[in-house]
Amino acid sequence: MYKLKVAGDQRWKLVAIVGSLVIFFGVSNSLRHAVTMTDHGVVTLTYAASRLILALVLGLAMAYFFKTVRITSPGSIGYQRPIRTWLALILFFFISLLLVKLGVIFSMGFQPAQLFNIALIALSAGIFEETLCRGLLFSFFLGIFQSKNQSLLWTAVSSSLVFGLLHLSHLFNGQSVQTTMQQVFYAFVIGMAFSAIRISTNGIWVGLVIHSLIDFDPTITAQMQGNGNWAAAVIIFTPLLLISLVYLVKANTLIDHRPVLKLGQ
């Protein structure tokens, strides 16, 4: 059986969460006005590098507040029998999605410099969002739900919900309500799947890499147009949500729910 680990002070985590969001959105908005984002539809190196530096600085600051990325002791849950099938299905989903997406992107004939700039933007999103949502937020909510029998499930749901709701910011850039709500939905589902990976690996690095690859998209700096397709979103992401829920319930069976090991208090 594994014991949960809660590191850092809850109050300072909350301050760091709010502060990071205010700084990220504030600086990002300033960059949109101070730095040329795109040149003839192509992401500029200056903008991409600026976003990456911002993400790295905030990522390091948040890492300081949650102290450690490890949430189980003595080690990671890994690929054990109760969860291995469900974890494999989650990884299969992401691998399939990445293969399709990368195939489409490289068939579009982008220049290496263009792909490099897009990669920087994608990496900045992966660093900031994973450090915030699967790092600091996950640690914060684990501190709240640590005594519950389904502590990992409640922690994953809460941190993933915040991750999804962050996409409401696109409304302020003129994106339609329907398209934005679809983003909130599938971001929540993907957050649940990332939480499963975070729990199994006892870290954020695998999720960070997958997240960055998913965001490796020429349209990453543009708002989605139109109203999208709810039927397609539900068909694609509902199975992933169900798989992630089963994983989280089964992962909790591996946890010893006696007093939680607390660090840095």
C-alpha positions as CSV (number, residue, x, y, z in Angstrom):
1,M,0.0,0.0,0.0
2,Y,1.1,3.5,-0.7
3,K,0.8,6.6,1.5
4,L,-0.1,10.0,0.2
5,K,2.4,12.9,0.6
6,V,1.3,16.5,1.1
7,A,4.2,19.0,0.8
8,G,4.2,22.7,1.4
9,D,1.9,25.1,3.2
10,Q,-1.7,25.3,1.9
11,R,-2.1,29.0,2.3
12,W,1.1,29.8,0.4
13,K,0.0,27.4,-2.4
14,L,-3.2,29.3,-2.8
15,V,-1.3,32.6,-2.9
16,A,1.0,31.1,-5.5
17,I,-1.9,29.8,-7.6
18,V,-3.7,33.1,-7.8
19,G,-0.5,35.1,-8.2
20,S,0.7,32.9,-11.1
21,L,-2.6,33.2,-12.9
22,V,-2.6,37.0,-12.5
23,I,1.0,37.3,-13.7
24,F,0.6,34.9,-16.6
25,F,-2.6,36.4,-18.0
26,G,-1.4,40.0,-17.3
27,V,2.0,39.5,-19.0
28,S,0.6,37.5,-21.8
29,N,-1.9,40.3,-22.6
30,S,1.0,42.8,-22.5
31,L,3.0,40.7,-24.8
32,R,0.2,40.7,-27.3
33,H,0.4,44.5,-27.5
34,A,4.2,44.9,-27.1
35,V,5.5,42.1,-29.3
36,T,4.5,41.1,-32.8
37,M,2.8,37.8,-32.4
38,T,2.6,36.7,-36.0
39,D,4.2,37.9,-39.2
40,H,2.1,37.0,-42.3
41,G,0.3,34.3,-40.2
42,V,3.6,32.8,-38.9
43,V,4.4,32.9,-35.1
44,T,7.4,35.1,-34.5
45,L,10.5,33.9,-32.7
46,T,10.4,36.9,-30.3
47,Y,6.9,36.2,-29.2
48,A,7.5,32.4,-28.9
49,A,10.7,32.9,-26.9
50,S,9.0,35.5,-24.6
51,R,6.2,33.1,-23.8
52,L,8.6,30.3,-23.0
53,I,10.7,32.5,-20.7
54,L,7.5,33.5,-18.9
55,A,6.4,29.9,-18.5
56,L,9.8,28.8,-17.2
57,V,10.0,31.6,-14.6
58,L,6.5,30.9,-13.3
59,G,7.0,27.2,-13.5
60,L,10.1,27.4,-11.2
61,A,8.3,29.7,-8.8
62,M,5.4,27.3,-8.5
63,A,7.7,24.4,-8.1
64,Y,9.1,26.2,-5.0
65,F,5.7,26.3,-3.4
66,F,4.6,22.7,-3.9
67,K,8.1,21.5,-2.8
68,T,8.0,18.1,-4.5
69,V,6.2,16.6,-7.5
70,R,5.9,13.3,-5.7
71,I,2.6,12.5,-4.1
72,T,2.9,8.8,-3.1
73,S,5.4,7.1,-0.9
74,P,7.5,4.9,-1.0
75,G,7.5,5.5,-4.8
76,S,5.2,5.6,-7.8
77,I,2.1,3.5,-8.3
78,G,3.4,2.8,-11.8
79,Y,1.7,0.1,-13.9
80,Q,0.2,-2.3,-11.4
81,R,-2.5,-4.8,-12.0
82,P,-5.6,-2.8,-10.8
83,I,-4.8,0.1,-13.1
84,R,-2.6,-1.2,-15.9
85,T,-5.4,-1.7,-18.5
86,W,-6.9,1.7,-17.9
87,L,-3.5,3.4,-18.0
88,A,-2.7,1.6,-21.2
89,L,-6.0,2.8,-22.8
90,I,-5.2,6.4,-21.7
91,L,-1.8,6.3,-23.3
92,F,-3.2,4.6,-26.4
93,F,-5.6,7.5,-26.8
94,F,-2.8,10.1,-26.6
95,I,-0.5,8.2,-28.9
96,S,-3.3,7.9,-31.5
97,L,-4.1,11.6,-31.2
98,L,-0.5,12.6,-31.5
99,L,0.1,10.5,-34.5
100,V,-2.9,11.9,-36.4
101,K,-2.0,15.5,-35.4
102,L,1.7,15.3,-36.3
103,G,0.9,13.6,-39.6
104,V,-1.4,16.5,-40.5
105,I,1.0,19.2,-39.4
106,F,4.0,17.8,-41.3
107,S,2.0,17.3,-44.4
108,M,1.3,21.0,-44.5
109,G,4.8,21.9,-45.6
110,F,5.9,24.3,-42.8
111,Q,9.4,25.6,-42.8
112,P,11.7,24.4,-40.0
113,A,11.9,27.9,-38.5
114,Q,8.1,28.0,-38.4
115,L,7.8,24.6,-36.7
116,F,10.5,25.7,-34.2
117,N,8.5,28.8,-33.1
118,I,5.3,26.8,-32.8
119,A,7.2,24.2,-30.7
120,L,8.4,27.0,-28.3
121,I,4.8,28.2,-27.9
122,A,3.6,24.6,-27.3
123,L,6.4,23.9,-24.8
124,S,5.5,27.1,-22.9
125,A,1.9,26.0,-22.6
126,G,2.9,22.5,-21.4
127,I,5.3,23.9,-18.8
128,F,2.9,26.5,-17.3
129,E,-0.3,24.5,-17.4
130,E,1.2,21.2,-16.1
131,T,3.2,22.9,-13.4
132,L,0.1,24.8,-12.3
133,C,-2.7,22.2,-12.8
134,R,-0.9,18.9,-12.2
135,G,1.6,20.4,-9.9
136,L,0.6,23.2,-7.6
137,L,-3.2,22.8,-8.0
138,F,-3.1,19.1,-7.6
139,S,-1.0,19.4,-4.5
140,F,-3.3,22.0,-3.1
141,F,-6.5,20.0,-3.6
142,L,-4.8,16.8,-2.3
143,G,-4.2,18.7,0.9
144,I,-8.0,19.4,1.1
145,F,-9.2,15.9,0.1
146,Q,-6.4,13.8,1.8
147,S,-8.7,12.2,4.4
148,K,-11.4,11.1,1.9
149,N,-11.5,7.5,0.6
150,Q,-11.5,8.7,-3.0
151,S,-8.9,11.4,-2.4
152,L,-7.2,11.0,-5.7
153,L,-10.5,11.1,-7.6
154,W,-11.6,14.3,-5.9
155,T,-8.2,15.9,-6.4
156,A,-8.2,15.0,-10.1
157,V,-11.7,16.3,-10.6
158,S,-11.1,19.6,-8.8
159,S,-7.7,20.4,-10.5
160,S,-9.1,19.3,-13.9
161,L,-12.2,21.5,-13.5
162,V,-10.0,24.5,-12.9
163,F,-7.9,23.5,-15.9
164,G,-11.0,23.4,-18.0
165,L,-12.4,26.7,-16.7
166,L,-9.2,28.5,-17.5
167,H,-10.2,28.2,-21.2
168,L,-13.1,30.6,-20.5
169,S,-10.5,33.3,-21.0
170,H,-10.9,32.9,-24.7
171,L,-14.3,34.5,-24.4
172,F,-12.5,37.8,-23.8
173,N,-10.8,37.5,-27.1
174,G,-14.0,37.2,-29.1
175,Q,-14.4,33.4,-29.3
176,S,-17.9,32.1,-29.4
177,V,-19.5,30.8,-26.2
178,Q,-20.3,27.3,-27.8
179,T,-16.7,26.8,-29.0
180,T,-15.3,28.0,-25.7
181,M,-17.6,25.6,-23.7
182,Q,-16.4,22.7,-25.9
183,Q,-12.8,23.6,-25.0
184,V,-13.8,23.7,-21.3
185,F,-15.3,20.2,-21.7
186,Y,-12.4,18.5,-23.5
187,A,-9.8,20.3,-21.4
188,F,-11.5,18.9,-18.3
189,V,-11.4,15.4,-19.7
190,I,-7.8,15.7,-20.9
191,G,-7.0,17.0,-17.4
192,M,-8.5,13.9,-15.8
193,A,-6.3,11.7,-18.1
194,F,-3.2,13.8,-17.3
195,S,-4.0,13.4,-13.6
196,A,-3.9,9.6,-14.1
197,I,-0.5,9.8,-15.8
198,R,0.7,12.2,-13.0
199,I,-0.4,9.7,-10.3
200,S,1.2,6.6,-12.0
201,T,4.5,8.3,-12.8
202,N,4.5,10.2,-9.4
203,G,5.7,13.3,-11.4
204,I,4.6,15.9,-14.0
205,W,7.3,15.4,-16.6
206,V,5.5,12.7,-18.8
207,G,2.3,14.8,-18.8
208,L,4.3,17.9,-19.6
209,V,5.8,16.3,-22.7
210,I,2.5,14.9,-23.9
211,H,0.8,18.2,-23.3
212,S,3.4,20.1,-25.3
213,L,3.1,17.6,-28.2
214,I,-0.7,18.0,-28.2
215,D,-0.4,21.8,-28.3
216,F,2.1,21.6,-31.2
217,D,-0.3,23.1,-33.6
218,P,0.0,26.0,-36.1
219,T,-3.3,27.5,-34.7
220,I,-2.2,27.5,-31.1
221,T,-2.1,31.4,-30.9
222,A,-5.4,31.8,-32.8
223,Q,-8.9,31.6,-31.5
224,M,-11.1,28.8,-32.9
225,Q,-13.7,30.0,-35.4
226,G,-17.3,28.9,-35.7
227,N,-19.3,26.9,-33.2
228,G,-17.6,23.5,-33.5
229,N,-19.3,20.1,-33.3
230,W,-20.6,19.0,-29.9
231,A,-21.4,15.5,-31.1
232,A,-17.8,14.9,-32.2
233,A,-16.5,16.3,-28.9
234,V,-18.7,14.0,-26.9
235,I,-18.0,10.9,-29.0
236,I,-14.3,11.4,-28.9
237,F,-13.8,12.5,-25.3
238,T,-16.5,10.7,-23.3
239,P,-14.8,7.3,-23.5
240,L,-11.5,8.9,-22.3
241,L,-13.4,10.5,-19.4
242,L,-14.9,7.1,-18.4
243,I,-11.6,5.4,-18.6
244,S,-9.9,8.1,-16.5
245,L,-12.7,7.8,-13.9
246,V,-12.2,4.0,-13.6
247,Y,-8.5,4.4,-13.4
248,L,-8.8,7.0,-10.5
249,V,-11.2,4.8,-8.5
250,K,-8.9,1.8,-8.9
251,A,-5.8,3.8,-8.1
252,N,-7.4,4.8,-4.7
253,T,-7.5,1.1,-3.8
254,L,-3.7,1.1,-3.7
255,I,-3.7,4.0,-1.2
256,D,-3.4,3.5,2.5
257,H,-5.8,6.0,4.0
258,R,-4.4,6.2,7.4
259,P,-2.9,9.6,8.4
260,V,-1.2,11.3,5.5
261,L,2.6,11.8,5.4
262,K,3.1,15.6,5.6
263,L,6.2,17.3,4.5
264,G,7.4,20.9,4.9
265,Q,4.6,21.9,7.3
